[in-house]
Amino acid sequence: MKNTFGNSISVTIFGESHGEYIGAVLDGMAPGIDVDFEYISHMLTLRRPDGKISTPRKEKDEFKIVSGVLNGKTTGTPITILIPNENVKSGDYSQMRTVARPSHADFTAQCKYHGFQDSRGGGHFSGRITAALTAAGAICKLALEKKGIYIGTHIKKCAGISDRNFDDIFCDIKALNGKTFAVLDDKTEEEMTSAILEAAEDGDSVGGVLETAIIGMPQGVGEPFFDSIESLLSHMMFSIPAVKGVEFGAGFEIADMKGSFANDPMRIKDGKIITLKNNNGGINGGITNGMPIIFRTAIKPTPTIFKPQETVDFVNMCETVLEPKGRHDPAIVHRARVVQDAASAIVICDALSARFGTDWLI
């Protein structure tokens, strides 16, 4: 099992949904970087369930940092973060030990781990593990902000309802980082939450699209081909449960444009080279050009729903109908956005450290 991402700065995640702890080890951070426990707690709060549009499972996420931090500063050694699991109901998953939830990882986990996987609450495949990723990413995100690099994600679409585009990106990011339900147009929040509640009442679920902006990036970061900024971000984004698509800049719409429209004209402003448009999402040839990095992810509807679904018992090799029990989200897009922020921060810290050295973040 591969649980580590990154080169100059890496993160390793561990634990299961109903195990004693989940956690992360963040390695490669230079000594002397600020670690703000309240900042980490705030980001974890944005990931936690929120009312009837989320799972009833409530976790306090009272994390501990047991190594790598002293007196609010990184020491340069691996940072180990532990988050206890306290509100578990493993009995709800007894049936699903051998019966696959359609579009979930139950069957593929059986294929890979031959019955030794922890099936309670989805085990290591659960979105619960993203709490640890969020805590590690919060350290990276704050370090980036100290260097003038800001990351923000909004719910671009949910249940077919669209939010507005980024406008004044710095102000938009600042506003988003204080919102539990991250939309830029407050009018869409009520429409989206109503759609989520309607799906929940019907025992169903909805998906959405998250859009992330990263501003303040230096030019010249990233490598051609295998370690392009798009490659690194996409790799990390697809590591977040439920992400089924990633696009940058104009994304798939660029395929329908002519080159004369798709290209981003270049100018010099205040002694700096900029582009007048940003169809390429701040990246050319896999390398940052200094414009905002813009990308979107497609978040699928939560696969565990409260409706009968045709499936199989993969141990007894028979067809059956599953009516899941337990506590599940009718949508996760509103909780996933802070995970996307955190995961992006880890990628950007790693890429910057590869380009300039880990001490650049101090």
Salt bridges, closest charged atoms under 4 A:
ASP34 OD1 - LYS73 NZ 2.40
ASP34 OD2 - LYS146 NZ 3.42
GLU59 OE2 - ARG57 NH2 2.87
ASP61 OD2 - ARG48 NH1 3.72
ASP61 OD1 - ARG128 NH1 2.78
ASP106 OD2 - ARG101 NE 2.78
ASP118 OD2 - ARG120 NH2 2.73
GLU145 OE2 - LYS141 NZ 3.16
ASP163 OD2 - HIS154 ND1 2.79
ASP172 OD1 - ARG164 NH2 2.87
ASP186 OD1 - LYS179 NZ 2.74
ASP202 OD2 - LYS307 NZ 3.35
GLU211 OE1 - HIS154 NE2 2.77
GLU211 OE2 - ARG296 NH1 2.79
GLU247 OE2 - ARG296 NE 2.74
ASP329 OD2 - ARG335 NH1 3.01
